[in-house]
Amino acid sequence: MIVCDSVRKKSIQFHYDLSTLFYRAFWGRHIHHGLWEQDESPVVAQQRLTETLAGLAGIKRGDAVLDVGCGMGGSSIHLAKVLGCQVTGVTLSPVQRRWATWEAWRSGVQSSTRFLCHDAETLELPDESMDVVWSIECTEHLYDKARFFQRAARWVRPGGRVAICAWLAGERTDPEAQQRVFDVCEGFLCPSLGTAADYDNWMTAAGLQMEQEINWTDRVARTWEICDERVRKSRVRWLARMIDSETTLFLDRFPTLLQAYREGSMQYGCFIARKV
Ligand SMILES: C[S@@+](CC[C@H](N)C(=O)[O-])C[C@H]1O[C@@H](n2cnc3c(N)ncnc32)[C@H](O)[C@@H]1O
């Protein structure tokens, strides 16, 4: 695991409060990578990642789902609308909570969704109250990932699943690769990035049985070619300089992330584990 001690939770919240509008304008309703097959649009690729995870997690009609780090509610609304799930979305950002609530209302799923502004690391839920704990690209922002999985395992019912997509530190241990991962952590406000083996250990130690562990690095990396090009063609970098140094650093680290995927210092993983 690579650790970046300088990341503050307040900065993570500020980042999502500030940038949600930009994510929506420049990327789409999901704040996550696309999963490419060929040269589809980013919107199609993002939707494929959500739908593929739902399929792998075996989500059934009416399942109770906790969406940890729900962003604008992209996954939550999809699961409620298409699969009739009862979804609780949790985000650190009050702006995102309001945004997701409004989008759910616009999509006609306000009665099967609820959105909370809460830190997932201190959230209290009744034991065995969920069929699925779902999280796309939020665990990167958590400080105690092992403890999070202990709690997630308590929240799911026996037979329930924990379905995770996450940015990972790769297998390379040379100083250059480790520095690259650190630079990504710093720019993208991740207090740490675990390896695939770390995720496996955390989930297994929490009593979950790993069912699927998939490396999607090659299928998602294109995200950063497109994002970097969109930033270069816009005035966003100029705007970021007016805001603060953390927002500028975030944009400056897009090419770092792409390089990290290409050289193997980072990976992108999908994990499905079951509570037995
Ligand atoms: C990269 S976005 C992913 C959003 C969403 N899962 C999606 O795929 O569109 C990360 C999300 O994690 C949330 N987040 C980060 N740290 C969190 C925490 N400690 N508790 C709850 N949410 C958190 C952010 O507010 C944001 O919504």
The ligand as an ORCA input file, in Angstrom:
! r2SCAN-3c Opt
* xyz 0 1
  C     -14.746      9.269     -7.682
  S     -16.242      9.711     -6.903
  C     -17.249      8.302     -7.335
  C     -18.716      8.629     -7.309
  C     -19.661      7.511     -7.690
  N     -19.366      6.266     -7.014
  C     -19.670      7.301     -9.172
  O     -19.166      6.267     -9.602
  O     -20.193      8.163     -9.893
  C     -15.868      9.446     -5.185
  C     -17.059      9.602     -4.253
  O     -16.662      9.179     -2.942
  C     -17.204     10.074     -2.002
  N     -16.413      9.990     -0.767
  C     -15.095     10.189     -0.576
  N     -14.762      9.974      0.709
  C     -15.909      9.614      1.344
  C     -16.218      9.265      2.670
  N     -15.293      9.240      3.636
  N     -17.505      8.990      2.969
  C     -18.474      9.026      2.015
  N     -18.234      9.345      0.731
  C     -16.963      9.636      0.408
  C     -17.147     11.421     -2.685
  O     -18.003     12.331     -2.042
  C     -17.581     11.015     -4.097
  O     -18.973     10.982     -4.138
*
